[in-house]
Amino acid sequence: METTTVKIHKSTKNVLDEIKTDDESYDEVIKRVVSEVKHKNLVRELVTAYKVKATEDKELNKEWESASPSWD
């Protein structure tokens, strides 16, 4: 595996140290955080899409209700 050096602020390293487990490398911590952020963004996108779809479905139901004859 090829490696590289990334310069970060001391305060950033301190934050990484706080969330890092004893058996975790910095590479693993960064990958975990990136994965969590991607998951959070995906969930946010899905929730937004479902809300839009629900609104569309609600509007479609209203159209059908006005087009449907009364069975009373």
Distance bins in CASP14 RR format, pairs under 12 A and 6 or more apart:
PFRMAT RR
TARGET T0000
AUTHOR 0000-0000-0000
RMODE 2
METHOD distances of the structure
MODEL  1
1 25 0 0 0 0 0 1 0 0 0 0 0
1 27 0 0 0 0 1 0 0 0 0 0 0
2 27 0 0 0 0 0 1 0 0 0 0 0
3 25 0 0 0 0 0 1 0 0 0 0 0
3 26 0 0 0 0 0 1 0 0 0 0 0
3 27 0 0 0 0 1 0 0 0 0 0 0
4 27 0 0 0 0 0 1 0 0 0 0 0
5 26 0 0 0 0 0 1 0 0 0 0 0
5 27 0 0 0 0 0 1 0 0 0 0 0
6 12 0 0 0 0 1 0 0 0 0 0 0
6 13 0 0 0 0 0 1 0 0 0 0 0
6 16 0 0 0 0 0 1 0 0 0 0 0
6 26 0 0 0 0 1 0 0 0 0 0 0
6 27 0 0 0 0 0 1 0 0 0 0 0
6 30 0 0 0 0 1 0 0 0 0 0 0
7 13 0 0 0 0 0 1 0 0 0 0 0
8 14 0 0 0 0 1 0 0 0 0 0 0
8 15 0 0 0 0 1 0 0 0 0 0 0
8 16 1 0 0 1 0 0 0 0 0 0 0
8 17 0 0 0 0 0 1 0 0 0 0 0
8 26 0 0 0 0 1 0 0 0 0 0 0
8 29 0 0 0 0 0 1 0 0 0 0 0
8 30 0 0 0 0 1 0 0 0 0 0 0
9 15 0 0 0 0 1 0 0 0 0 0 0
9 16 0 0 0 0 0 1 0 0 0 0 0
10 16 0 0 0 0 0 1 0 0 0 0 0
10 17 0 0 0 0 0 1 0 0 0 0 0
11 17 0 0 0 0 0 1 0 0 0 0 0
11 18 0 0 0 0 0 1 0 0 0 0 0
12 18 0 0 0 0 0 1 0 0 0 0 0
12 19 0 0 0 0 0 1 0 0 0 0 0
12 26 0 0 0 0 0 1 0 0 0 0 0
12 29 0 0 0 0 0 1 0 0 0 0 0
12 30 0 0 0 0 0 1 0 0 0 0 0
12 33 0 0 0 0 0 1 0 0 0 0 0
13 19 0 0 0 0 0 1 0 0 0 0 0
13 20 0 0 0 0 1 0 0 0 0 0 0
13 26 0 0 0 0 1 0 0 0 0 0 0
13 29 0 0 0 0 0 1 0 0 0 0 0
13 30 0 0 0 0 0 1 0 0 0 0 0
14 20 0 0 0 0 0 1 0 0 0 0 0
15 26 0 0 0 0 0 1 0 0 0 0 0
15 29 0 0 0 0 1 0 0 0 0 0 0
15 30 0 0 0 0 0 1 0 0 0 0 0
15 33 0 0 0 0 1 0 0 0 0 0 0
16 24 0 0 0 0 1 0 0 0 0 0 0
16 25 0 0 0 0 0 1 0 0 0 0 0
16 26 1 0 0 1 0 0 0 0 0 0 0
16 27 0 0 0 0 0 1 0 0 0 0 0
16 28 0 0 0 0 0 1 0 0 0 0 0
16 29 1 0 1 0 0 0 0 0 0 0 0
16 30 1 0 0 1 0 0 0 0 0 0 0
16 31 0 0 0 0 0 1 0 0 0 0 0
16 32 0 0 0 0 0 1 0 0 0 0 0
16 33 0 0 0 0 1 0 0 0 0 0 0
17 24 0 0 0 0 0 1 0 0 0 0 0
17 26 0 0 0 0 1 0 0 0 0 0 0
17 29 0 0 0 0 1 0 0 0 0 0 0
18 29 0 0 0 0 0 1 0 0 0 0 0
18 33 0 0 0 0 0 1 0 0 0 0 0
19 26 0 0 0 0 0 1 0 0 0 0 0
19 28 0 0 0 0 0 1 0 0 0 0 0
19 29 1 0 0 1 0 0 0 0 0 0 0
19 30 0 0 0 0 0 1 0 0 0 0 0
19 32 0 0 0 0 1 0 0 0 0 0 0
19 33 1 0 0 1 0 0 0 0 0 0 0
19 36 0 0 0 0 0 1 0 0 0 0 0
20 26 1 0 0 1 0 0 0 0 0 0 0
20 27 0 0 0 0 0 1 0 0 0 0 0
20 28 0 0 0 0 1 0 0 0 0 0 0
20 29 1 0 1 0 0 0 0 0 0 0 0
20 30 0 0 0 0 1 0 0 0 0 0 0
20 31 0 0 0 0 0 1 0 0 0 0 0
20 32 0 0 0 0 1 0 0 0 0 0 0
20 33 0 0 0 0 0 1 0 0 0 0 0
21 28 0 0 0 0 1 0 0 0 0 0 0
21 29 0 0 0 0 1 0 0 0 0 0 0
21 32 0 0 0 0 1 0 0 0 0 0 0
22 28 0 0 0 0 0 1 0 0 0 0 0
22 29 0 0 0 0 0 1 0 0 0 0 0
23 29 0 0 0 0 0 1 0 0 0 0 0
24 30 0 0 0 0 0 1 0 0 0 0 0
24 31 0 0 0 0 1 0 0 0 0 0 0
24 32 1 0 0 1 0 0 0 0 0 0 0
24 33 0 0 0 0 0 1 0 0 0 0 0
25 31 0 0 0 0 1 0 0 0 0 0 0
25 32 0 0 0 0 0 1 0 0 0 0 0
26 32 0 0 0 0 0 1 0 0 0 0 0
26 33 0 0 0 0 0 1 0 0 0 0 0
27 33 0 0 0 0 0 1 0 0 0 0 0
27 34 0 0 0 0 0 1 0 0 0 0 0
28 34 0 0 0 0 0 1 0 0 0 0 0
28 35 0 0 0 0 0 1 0 0 0 0 0
29 35 0 0 0 0 0 1 0 0 0 0 0
29 36 0 0 0 0 0 1 0 0 0 0 0
30 36 0 0 0 0 0 1 0 0 0 0 0
30 37 0 0 0 0 0 1 0 0 0 0 0
31 37 0 0 0 0 0 1 0 0 0 0 0
31 38 0 0 0 0 0 1 0 0 0 0 0
32 38 0 0 0 0 0 1 0 0 0 0 0
32 39 0 0 0 0 0 1 0 0 0 0 0
33 39 0 0 0 0 0 1 0 0 0 0 0
33 40 0 0 0 0 0 1 0 0 0 0 0
34 40 0 0 0 0 0 1 0 0 0 0 0
34 41 0 0 0 0 0 1 0 0 0 0 0
35 41 0 0 0 0 0 1 0 0 0 0 0
35 42 0 0 0 0 0 1 0 0 0 0 0
36 42 0 0 0 0 0 1 0 0 0 0 0
36 43 0 0 0 0 0 1 0 0 0 0 0
37 43 0 0 0 0 0 1 0 0 0 0 0
37 44 0 0 0 0 0 1 0 0 0 0 0
38 44 0 0 0 0 0 1 0 0 0 0 0
38 45 0 0 0 0 0 1 0 0 0 0 0
39 45 0 0 0 0 0 1 0 0 0 0 0
39 46 0 0 0 0 0 1 0 0 0 0 0
40 46 0 0 0 0 0 1 0 0 0 0 0
40 47 0 0 0 0 0 1 0 0 0 0 0
41 47 0 0 0 0 0 1 0 0 0 0 0
41 48 0 0 0 0 0 1 0 0 0 0 0
42 48 0 0 0 0 0 1 0 0 0 0 0
42 49 0 0 0 0 0 1 0 0 0 0 0
43 49 0 0 0 0 0 1 0 0 0 0 0
43 50 0 0 0 0 0 1 0 0 0 0 0
44 50 0 0 0 0 0 1 0 0 0 0 0
44 51 0 0 0 0 0 1 0 0 0 0 0
45 51 0 0 0 0 0 1 0 0 0 0 0
45 52 0 0 0 0 0 1 0 0 0 0 0
46 52 0 0 0 0 0 1 0 0 0 0 0
46 53 0 0 0 0 0 1 0 0 0 0 0
47 53 0 0 0 0 0 1 0 0 0 0 0
47 54 0 0 0 0 0 1 0 0 0 0 0
48 54 0 0 0 0 0 1 0 0 0 0 0
48 55 0 0 0 0 0 1 0 0 0 0 0
49 55 0 0 0 0 0 1 0 0 0 0 0
49 56 0 0 0 0 0 1 0 0 0 0 0
50 56 0 0 0 0 0 1 0 0 0 0 0
50 57 0 0 0 0 0 1 0 0 0 0 0
51 57 0 0 0 0 0 1 0 0 0 0 0
51 58 0 0 0 0 0 1 0 0 0 0 0
52 58 0 0 0 0 0 1 0 0 0 0 0
52 59 0 0 0 0 0 1 0 0 0 0 0
53 59 0 0 0 0 0 1 0 0 0 0 0
53 60 0 0 0 0 0 1 0 0 0 0 0
54 60 0 0 0 0 0 1 0 0 0 0 0
54 61 0 0 0 0 0 1 0 0 0 0 0
55 61 0 0 0 0 0 1 0 0 0 0 0
55 62 0 0 0 0 0 1 0 0 0 0 0
56 62 0 0 0 0 0 1 0 0 0 0 0
56 63 0 0 0 0 0 1 0 0 0 0 0
57 63 0 0 0 0 0 1 0 0 0 0 0
57 64 0 0 0 0 0 1 0 0 0 0 0
58 64 0 0 0 0 0 1 0 0 0 0 0
58 65 0 0 0 0 0 1 0 0 0 0 0
59 65 0 0 0 0 0 1 0 0 0 0 0
59 66 0 0 0 0 0 1 0 0 0 0 0
60 66 0 0 0 0 0 1 0 0 0 0 0
60 67 0 0 0 0 0 1 0 0 0 0 0
61 67 0 0 0 0 0 1 0 0 0 0 0
61 68 0 0 0 0 0 1 0 0 0 0 0
62 68 0 0 0 0 0 1 0 0 0 0 0
END
